[in-house]
Amino acid sequence: MAVQRSKNNNKWSNAEAQKQQVANGIESPHDITALNFSQNYVKVSNEKVKNKKNREGNVPKVKIIPLGGLNEIGKNLTVYEYENDIVVVDCGLKFPDSDMPGVDMVIPDFTYLEKNAGKIRALVVTHGHEDHIGAIPYLLKRISVPIYATRLTVALIEGKLKEHGLLGSTQIHTIQDGETIKAGCMRVEFIHVNHSIPDAVAMAIFTPAGIIVHTGDFKIDYTPIESKMINLGRLAQLGEKGVLALLADSTNAERPGATMTERKVGQSFRSLFRDAEGRRIIIATFASNIHRIQQIIDCAQEFGRKVAVSGRSMESAVQIAKELGYLKAEDGLIITLDDMNHYRSEEIVLITTGSQGEPMAALSRMATGDHRKVGISKDDFIIISATPIPGNEKHVTRVVNDLLKLGAEVIYESMYEVHVSGHACQDELRVVHSLVKPKYFIPIHGEYKHLRAHAKVAASLGMPEENIYIGEIGDVIEVSQREMKVSGTVDAGRVLVDGLGVGDVGSIVLRDRRHLAQDGLIIVVVTIESVSGMIISGPDIVSRGFVYVREAEELMDESRAIVKTVLENCLASSKTDWSTIKLRVRDELSAYIFKQTRRAPMILPIIMEI
């Protein structure tokens, strides 16, 4: 791994350093990574832009191309392009919808990036959540690109690259918030923000056309667990310089007010720990929510309990966070699952995955009695510290019901304040808009209703409607000091990952899977003698997911008779084209079955010739 950090030049005096940072629009000399930007560089760059403007008679334009994260939750990927240079912000995945049976994950379409691989100068990452880093290994299997991210984010990315065998061949640069990197003719500054995972940053992208601020996921937490507030001062400085465009998180744009501080959850935990006296406490939360895990550890220490961890992603996240110093616990406080047997129930806190009701997650396996090391009883006090992602409500409800049936007491968000969001609500969005004062605004990270609500927030602050654009993935949005317009589209969409297959499951395969799931399958097997055209055996009918054959003998017998009649008629009329015969069998049998059952199973005729 190539770790690239900037260091202070010992020859600089404090006065010289201040001059340097003013010239470059940054806060300190060590904010620069990859290259030291001098005043001469800035002057030359400005002169080039000026000359180009004079030659062409127009103002510089930067292209903004979202390849994910618009009109959807997840799959975040945004391209910033100026002439021969591209900066990519984030590369995330999206979890499959209920209408995608068998699909493991959904990633962006990388076609445009593959076609322009020679232009890509950097992939910069805002934070370590799956919807921002999950697709990175799949991009790196197609093109090589240097990655820049903060320390925890780098560690999480490295874990993924190691699984895919890509770690040794990838350039990963660890940066700190406040630092700036050079990416071709553009510079990218990393600005600290609050989120539900440490080391989250926004980006200020300095282009020849102007400054663009890309917030990533954020909220304003005045009492953050990490004791460091979002850098509102730097956002205000950028606003005073003049920001060309703002692209900001819209996930909570429908919600009025402000998001509660994460410390509120800690207060709730303390109250619940008192209520759970004499019982084992099991808490399900997101593995990446290191702040939440730290508060659980603090409460466990306060109440004299040991902490165990269950779930592969949870174990990995805790280990990484401990190694990097983001999780702090007394020696001996965190124990293994096997060590739990040496303690009484009231001495244990178990932190686990499964807050979204995922079937294979640890909490779900506990609820169904399939967990090898943890069984649920009336002595368990269970807290689900997360809000169900849209579409997961039924899964979470199922897990809650199963846990209650086993006698456990279950606490979840609607009953108690055991979860707060990591995304800004309307009041926080207004603060950021007021500080940044962008000329143009493009809402990102959300479904259409979220983007629309965020656009209304911007309009309420006086931004002209023509300066706000709600985009679609694949739009090529050209932004300059003169105008913002859509100049075209590029290949964009979704690529489905199923097992080791990437992109080999398309709309036709999904349609067939849905068809099978809804109405089942009927297989018709018949053997025909090639010379005489006589039916030697069959037709035999096999039903899967349609009807139980032994309870539908009359339907099956009539189906065989219909198939036999179709075959005999085709052979009698000298139709020996197997495709035509199969089509006739499928049509006649389908019409009969639908008339009898009002169902339309997939029909697969198999004709063998001997």
C-alpha positions in Angstrom: 0.0 0.0 0.0 1.3 3.4 -0.9 0.6 5.8 1.9 1.0 9.4 0.9 1.1 12.1 3.5 2.3 15.7 3.3 4.8 17.1 5.7 5.7 20.6 6.7 8.7 22.1 5.0 11.0 23.0 7.8 12.3 26.0 5.9 8.9 27.7 6.0 8.4 30.4 8.6 5.0 30.9 10.1 4.5 34.1 8.1 5.4 32.3 4.9 3.1 29.4 5.7 0.2 31.8 6.2 0.9 33.5 2.9 1.1 30.1 1.2 -2.2 28.9 2.6 -4.0 32.1 1.6 -2.7 31.8 -1.9 -4.0 28.2 -2.2 -7.3 28.7 -0.4 -6.5 26.2 2.4 -6.1 26.4 6.1 -2.5 25.2 6.8 0.6 24.3 4.8 0.3 20.6 5.7 -3.2 20.5 4.1 -1.5 19.8 0.7 -1.1 16.1 -0.3 0.6 14.8 -3.4 2.0 18.3 -4.5 2.9 21.6 -2.9 0.9 24.3 -4.6 2.8 27.5 -5.0 1.6 31.0 -5.8 3.3 30.5 -9.2 1.2 27.4 -9.9 -2.0 29.4 -9.1 -1.0 32.3 -11.3 -0.1 30.0 -14.2 -3.3 28.1 -13.9 -5.4 31.3 -13.8 -3.4 32.6 -16.8 -4.2 29.4 -18.8 -7.9 29.7 -18.0 -7.8 33.4 -19.0 -6.1 32.6 -22.3 -8.4 29.8 -23.1 -11.4 32.0 -22.3 -10.0 34.7 -24.7 -9.3 32.2 -27.5 -12.7 30.4 -27.4 -14.8 33.3 -26.3 -16.6 31.4 -23.5 -16.2 30.7 -19.9 -14.7 27.4 -18.5 -17.3 24.6 -18.0 -17.0 21.7 -15.6 -19.1 18.5 -16.2 -20.9 16.9 -13.3 -22.1 13.3 -14.2 -23.9 11.4 -11.5 -23.7 7.6 -12.1 -25.6 6.7 -9.0 -27.2 8.1 -5.9 -30.0 9.9 -7.6 -33.7 8.7 -7.3 -32.4 5.9 -5.2 -30.8 5.2 -1.8 -27.3 3.9 -2.3 -25.0 3.3 -5.2 -23.4 6.7 -4.8 -21.0 7.7 -7.5 -20.4 11.2 -9.0 -18.0 12.2 -11.8 -16.4 15.6 -12.0 -14.8 16.2 -15.4 -12.9 19.2 -16.8 -11.4 18.6 -20.2 -8.9 15.8 -19.8 -9.2 15.3 -16.1 -11.7 13.4 -14.0 -12.2 13.1 -10.3 -14.6 10.4 -9.1 -16.3 10.9 -5.7 -17.4 7.6 -4.0 -18.2 4.3 -5.5 -20.9 2.5 -3.5 -23.4 -0.3 -3.8 -27.1 -0.7 -3.3 -28.8 -3.6 -1.7 -31.3 -5.5 -3.9 -35.0 -4.7 -3.9 -37.6 -7.3 -3.2 -38.2 -7.8 -6.9 -34.6 -9.0 -7.5 -34.7 -12.6 -6.3 -31.2 -14.1 -5.9 -29.3 -10.9 -6.5 -26.6 -10.1 -3.8 -26.0 -6.5 -4.6 -26.4 -3.7 -7.2 -23.5 -1.6 -8.4 -23.2 1.3 -10.8 -22.6 0.9 -14.5 -18.9 1.7 -15.0 -19.1 1.9 -18.8 -18.3 5.7 -18.9 -15.4 5.4 -16.5 -14.0 2.5 -18.5 -14.2 4.5 -21.7 -12.4 7.4 -20.0 -10.0 5.5 -17.8 -7.1 7.5 -19.0 -8.6 10.8 -17.7 -9.3 9.6 -14.1 -6.9 11.2 -11.7 -8.4 10.1 -8.4 -11.2 8.3 -6.6 -11.9 10.3 -3.5 -14.1 8.7 -0.8 -16.3 10.6 1.7 -16.7 7.8 4.3 -16.7 4.1 4.9 -20.4 3.1 4.5 -21.2 0.4 2.0 -23.3 2.7 -0.2 -20.1 4.7 -0.7 -17.3 2.1 -0.9 -19.0 -1.2 -1.6 -18.5 -1.2 -5.4 -14.8 -0.1 -5.3 -13.5 -3.7 -5.8 -15.7 -4.2 -8.9 -14.4 -0.9 -10.4 -10.8 -1.8 -9.7 -11.2 -5.1 -11.5 -11.9 -3.1 -14.7 -9.6 0.0 -14.4 -6.8 1.1 -12.2 -7.3 4.3 -10.2 -5.6 5.8 -7.1 -7.8 6.1 -4.0 -7.8 8.9 -1.5 -9.6 8.6 1.8 -9.4 9.1 5.6 -7.8 6.6 7.9 -10.8 4.5 9.0 -12.3 4.6 5.5 -8.9 3.4 4.1 -8.9 0.5 6.5 -12.5 -0.6 5.6 -11.6 -0.3 1.8 -8.4 -2.4 2.4 -10.5 -5.1 4.0 -12.7 -5.3 0.9 -9.7 -5.2 -1.5 -8.0 -8.0 0.4 -11.1 -10.3 0.0 -11.0 -9.6 -3.8 -7.2 -10.1 -4.1 -6.7 -6.4 -5.1 -4.9 -4.9 -2.2 -1.3 -5.4 -3.5 -2.1 -3.8 -6.9 -4.0 -0.7 -5.7 -2.6 2.7 -4.8 -4.3 3.9 -1.6 -3.4 7.3 -0.1 -4.4 8.1 3.5 -5.3 11.7 4.0 -6.6 13.8 7.0 -9.4 16.2 7.0 -8.1 19.7 6.1 -5.7 18.3 3.5 -5.8 18.9 -0.2 -4.8 16.7 -3.1 -4.0 17.7 -6.7 -5.9 15.8 -9.4 -4.9 17.1 -12.8 -6.1 20.6 -13.2 -8.4 20.2 -10.2 -7.7 20.2 -6.4 -9.8 18.4 -3.8 -9.9 19.5 -0.2 -11.3 17.2 2.5 -13.5 18.9 5.1 -14.6 17.2 8.3 -18.3 16.5 8.8 -20.4 14.6 11.4 -22.0 11.3 10.4 -22.8 8.0 11.9 -19.3 6.7 11.2 -16.0 8.4 12.1 -13.7 10.1 9.6 -16.5 11.3 7.3 -15.6 14.2 5.1 -17.1 16.6 2.6 -15.2 17.7 -0.5 -14.4 21.1 -1.9 -13.4 20.6 -5.5 -11.4 23.5 -7.0 -11.9 23.5 -10.8 -11.0 26.1 -13.4 -14.7 26.8 -13.6 -15.1 27.5 -9.9 -15.4 25.8 -6.5 -17.8 22.9 -6.1 -18.8 21.6 -2.7 -19.9 17.9 -2.4 -21.1 17.2 1.2 -21.3 13.4 1.2 -23.5 12.1 4.0 -23.5 14.5 7.0 -25.4 16.1 9.9 -24.6 18.9 12.3 -23.9 17.4 15.7 -23.0 20.1 18.3 -22.0 17.4 20.9 -20.5 14.7 18.7 -19.0 11.5 20.2 -15.8 12.1 18.4 -15.6 15.5 20.1 -15.1 17.3 16.8 -17.9 19.3 15.1 -18.5 19.6 11.4 -16.1 22.3 10.1 -18.8 25.0 9.5 -16.1 27.6 9.5 -14.4 26.2 6.4 -17.7 26.0 4.6 -18.3 29.6 5.5 -14.8 30.6 4.1 -15.6 28.8 0.9 -18.9 30.6 0.7 -17.2 33.9 1.0 -14.8 33.0 -1.8 -17.7 32.1 -4.0 -19.0 28.6 -4.6 -20.1 27.7 -8.1 -22.3 24.6 -7.2 -23.4 22.7 -4.1 -24.2 18.9 -4.2 -25.7 18.0 -0.8 -27.1 15.0 1.0 -30.9 14.8 0.7 -31.8 11.7 2.7 -33.6 13.5 5.5 -34.7 16.6 3.5 -38.4 15.8 4.2 -37.9 16.0 7.9 -38.3 19.4 9.6 -36.1 20.5 12.5 -32.7 19.0 13.2 -31.3 15.5 13.8 -30.8 14.6 17.4 -27.3 14.2 18.7 -25.8 10.7 18.9 -25.4 11.3 22.7 -29.1 11.0 23.0 -28.8 7.3 22.3 -26.2 7.0 25.0 -28.6 8.5 27.5 -31.3 6.0 26.4 -28.9 3.1 26.7 -28.1 4.1 30.3 -31.8 4.1 31.2 -32.3 0.7 29.5 -29.3 -0.8 31.1 -30.9 0.0 34.5 -34.2 -1.6 33.3 -32.3 -4.7 32.2 -30.9 -5.5 35.7 -30.5 -9.2 36.1 -30.8 -10.0 32.4 -28.4 -10.4 29.5 -28.5 -7.4 27.1 -28.3 -8.0 23.4 -28.0 -4.9 21.1 -28.4 -5.1 17.3 -27.0 -2.1 15.3 -25.1 -1.3 12.2 -21.5 -2.7 12.2 -20.2 0.6 10.8 -21.7 2.7 13.6 -18.6 3.0 15.6 -19.9 5.9 17.7 -22.9 3.7 18.8 -20.6 0.8 19.6 -18.4 3.1 21.7 -21.4 4.2 23.8 -22.5 0.6 24.3 -18.9 -0.2 25.6 -19.0 2.9 27.9 -22.4 1.8 29.4 -21.1 -1.8 29.8 -18.1 -0.5 31.7 -20.2 1.7 33.8 -22.6 -1.1 34.8 -19.9 -3.7 35.3 -20.7 -5.9 32.2 -18.5 -7.6 29.7 -18.9 -7.0 26.0 -19.1 -9.8 23.4 -19.5 -9.3 19.6 -21.4 -11.5 17.1 -21.6 -11.3 13.3 -18.7 -11.3 10.8 -19.0 -7.6 9.8 -19.4 -6.5 13.4 -16.3 -8.5 14.5 -14.3 -7.0 11.6 -15.5 -3.4 12.3 -14.7 -3.6 16.0 -11.3 -5.1 15.4 -10.4 -2.4 12.8 -11.8 0.4 15.0 -9.8 -0.8 18.0 -6.6 -1.1 16.1 -6.9 2.5 14.8 -7.9 3.9 18.2 -11.5 4.8 17.3 -12.9 2.4 19.9 -11.6 2.6 23.4 -12.2 -0.2 26.0 -10.4 -1.3 29.2 -8.3 -4.4 28.9 -10.4 -7.5 29.4 -13.7 -5.7 28.8 -14.3 -7.2 25.3 -14.5 -11.0 25.4 -15.3 -13.8 22.8 -18.6 -15.6 22.4 -17.0 -18.7 23.9 -16.0 -16.7 27.0 -19.6 -15.7 27.7 -20.2 -19.2 29.2 -17.9 -18.2 32.1 -20.1 -15.3 33.1 -23.7 -14.9 34.4 -26.3 -13.5 32.0 -26.5 -10.2 34.0 -22.8 -9.7 33.4 -23.0 -9.7 29.6 -23.7 -7.3 26.8 -23.8 -8.8 23.3 -23.4 -6.5 20.3 -24.7 -8.1 17.1 -25.6 -7.6 13.5 -29.1 -8.1 12.1 -30.8 -4.8 12.9 -32.4 -4.9 9.4 -33.8 -8.4 9.8 -31.4 -9.9 7.3 -32.1 -13.7 7.1 -28.4 -14.7 7.5 -27.4 -12.1 10.1 -26.7 -13.1 13.7 -29.8 -11.7 15.3 -32.1 -13.4 12.8 -30.3 -16.8 13.4 -30.8 -16.2 17.2 -34.5 -15.6 16.6 -34.9 -18.8 14.7 -32.8 -20.9 17.0 -30.1 -21.4 14.3 -27.2 -19.6 16.0 -24.5 -22.0 17.1 -23.5 -20.2 20.2 -26.3 -17.9 21.4 -29.8 -19.1 22.4 -32.6 -16.7 23.3 -34.7 -17.0 26.5 -36.8 -15.0 28.9 -33.6 -13.8 30.5 -32.7 -11.7 27.5 -33.3 -8.0 27.1 -32.9 -7.1 23.3 -32.5 -3.6 21.9 -32.7 -3.0 18.1 -30.8 0.2 17.7 -31.5 1.1 14.1 -34.4 2.3 11.8 -35.5 -0.2 9.2 -34.3 0.8 5.7 -37.3 1.2 3.5 -38.4 -2.3 2.3 -37.0 -4.0 5.4 -39.8 -3.3 7.7 -41.4 -6.8 7.3 -38.1 -8.5 7.9 -37.5 -6.6 11.1 -41.1 -7.2 12.3 -40.6 -11.0 11.7 -37.4 -11.0 13.8 -39.1 -9.1 16.6 -42.1 -11.5 16.7 -39.8 -14.5 16.7 -37.8 -13.0 19.6 -40.9 -12.2 21.6 -42.2 -15.8 21.1 -39.0 -17.0 22.7 -39.8 -15.0 25.8 -37.3 -12.1 25.4 -38.2 -8.4 25.9 -37.5 -6.4 22.7 -37.0 -2.7 22.5 -36.9 -0.9 19.1 -37.0 2.7 17.8 -40.7 3.3 17.9 -40.8 2.4 21.6 -37.7 4.3 22.8 -35.0 6.7 21.5 -32.5 4.0 20.7 -31.5 5.3 17.3 -30.8 8.7 15.7 -30.1 9.4 12.0 -26.7 10.3 10.6 -28.3 12.6 8.0 -29.2 16.3 8.2 -32.8 17.5 8.5 -34.2 20.7 7.1 -32.8 23.1 9.6 -29.2 21.7 9.2 -29.6 21.8 5.4 -30.5 25.5 5.7 -27.4 26.2 7.8 -25.1 24.6 5.1 -26.9 26.4 2.2 -26.6 29.7 4.1 -22.9 29.3 4.7 -21.9 27.9 1.3 -24.1 30.3 -0.7 -23.8 28.4 -3.9 -24.8 29.8 -7.3 -26.2 26.5 -8.4 -27.6 23.5 -6.4 -28.0 19.9 -7.3 -29.6 17.7 -4.6 -28.1 14.2 -4.3 -28.3 11.0 -2.2 -32.0 10.2 -2.1 -35.1 9.1 -3.9 -37.0 11.6 -6.0 -39.2 12.7 -3.1 -36.0 13.5 -1.0 -34.4 15.4 -3.9 -37.6 17.4 -4.4 -37.9 18.3 -0.8 -34.3 19.4 -0.7 -34.9 21.6 -3.8 -37.7 23.3 -1.9 -35.4 24.0 1.0 -33.0 25.7 -1.4 -35.8 27.7 -3.0 -37.1 28.8 0.4 -33.7 30.5 1.0 -34.1 32.6 -2.1 -32.2 30.5 -4.7 -33.8 31.0 -8.2 -35.6 27.8 -9.4 -33.6 27.9 -12.7 -30.4 27.5 -10.6 -31.7 24.2 -9.0 -31.6 20.9 -11.0 -33.0 17.6 -9.9 -31.0 15.2 -12.1 -31.1 11.6 -13.3 -28.2 9.2 -13.3 -26.3 9.5 -16.6 -27.0 13.2 -17.0 -24.1 15.3 -18.2 -24.6 18.6 -16.3 -22.4 21.4 -17.6 -21.8 24.2 -15.0 -20.1 27.5 -15.6 -20.3 31.0 -14.1 -22.8 31.8 -16.9 -25.2 28.8 -16.8 -26.1 25.3 -15.7 -27.5 23.0 -18.4 -27.8 19.3 -19.3 -25.7 18.8 -22.5 -26.3 15.1 -22.9 -26.3 11.7 -21.3 -23.9 8.8 -20.8 -24.3 5.1 -20.2 -25.6 4.7 -16.7 -27.9 2.3 -14.7 -27.5 -0.7 -12.6 -25.3 -3.8 -12.7 -26.5 -6.8 -10.7 -24.1 -9.0 -8.8 -25.1 -12.6 -8.2 -22.5 -14.8 -6.6 -19.4 -14.5 -8.7 -21.3 -13.2 -11.7 -21.2 -9.5 -12.3 -23.6 -8.2 -14.9 -24.7 -11.6 -16.2 -28.1 -11.3 -14.6 -30.1 -8.8 -16.6 -33.8 -7.8 -17.0 -34.7 -11.0 -18.8 -33.2 -13.3 -16.1 -34.9 -11.2 -13.4 -38.2 -11.5 -15.3 -37.9 -15.3 -15.4 -37.0 -15.4 -11.7 -40.0 -13.3 -10.8 -42.2 -15.5 -13.0 -40.9 -18.7 -11.3 -41.4 -17.1 -7.9 -45.0 -16.1 -8.6 -46.5 -19.0 -10.6 -43.9 -21.9 -10.6 -42.7 -24.1 -13.4 -44.1 -27.0 -15.5 -41.7 -29.2 -17.4 -43.1 -31.3 -20.3 -40.8 -34.2 -21.4 -41.5 -36.3 -24.5 -39.4 -38.7 -26.6 -40.0 -39.1 -30.3 -38.6 -41.6 -32.8 -36.8 -39.6 -35.5 -37.6 -41.8 -38.5 -41.3 -42.6 -38.0 -42.2 -39.5 -35.9 -43.9 -41.7 -33.3 -44.1 -40.8 -29.7 -42.1 -43.4 -27.9 -42.5 -42.2 -24.3 -44.4 -39.4 -22.5 -45.5 -36.8 -22.4 -44.5 -36.7 -18.8 -45.2 -33.5 -16.8 -43.2 -32.3 -13.8 -44.5 -29.5 -11.6 -42.4 -27.3 -9.4 -43.9 -24.5 -7.4 -47.2 -24.7 -9.3 -49.4 -27.5 -7.9 -48.8 -30.7 -5.9 -49.1 -33.4 -8.6 -50.8 -36.0 -6.3 -53.5 -33.6 -5.4 -54.1 -32.4 -9.0 -54.2 -35.7 -11.0 -57.1 -34.7 -13.1 -55.4 -31.4 -14.1 -52.2 -33.3 -14.9 -54.0 -36.0 -16.9 -55.8 -33.5 -19.0 -52.5 -31.5 -19.6 -50.8 -34.7 -20.9 -53.7 -35.3 -23.2 -53.5 -31.8 -24.6 -49.7 -32.1 -25.2 -50.2 -35.4 -26.9 -52.8 -34.0 -29.2 -50.6 -31.1 -30.1 -47.7 -33.3 -30.9 -49.7 -35.7 -33.0 -51.3 -32.9 -35.0 -47.9 -31.3 -35.7 -46.3 -34.6 -36.7 -49.3 -35.5 -38.9 -48.9 -32.2 -40.7 -45.2 -32.9 -41.2 -44.1 -30.1 -38.9 -40.7 -31.3 -37.6 -39.2 -28.0 -36.6 -38.7 -28.5 -32.9 -39.0 -24.7 -32.1 -42.4 -24.6 -33.7 -43.6 -27.7 -32.0 -42.4 -26.4 -28.6 -44.1 -23.1 -29.2 -47.4 -24.9 -30.0 -47.1 -27.1 -26.9 -46.4 -24.1 -24.7 -49.3 -22.0 -26.1 -51.9 -24.7 -25.9 -51.0 -25.9 -22.5 -50.6 -22.4 -21.1 -54.1 -21.5 -22.3 -55.6 -24.6 -20.7 -53.9 -24.1 -17.3 -54.8 -20.4 -17.1 -58.4 -21.2 -17.9 -58.5 -23.9 -15.1 -56.4 -22.1 -12.4 -56.0 -18.4 -13.4 -52.3 -18.9 -13.0 -49.6 -18.7 -15.7 -46.6 -21.0 -14.7 -43.5 -21.0 -16.8 -43.8 -23.9 -19.3 -40.6 -25.6 -20.4 -41.1 -28.3 -23.2 -38.2 -30.8 -23.6 -38.4 -32.9 -26.8 -35.8 -35.7 -27.1 -35.2 -37.4 -30.5 -33.9 -41.0 -30.8 
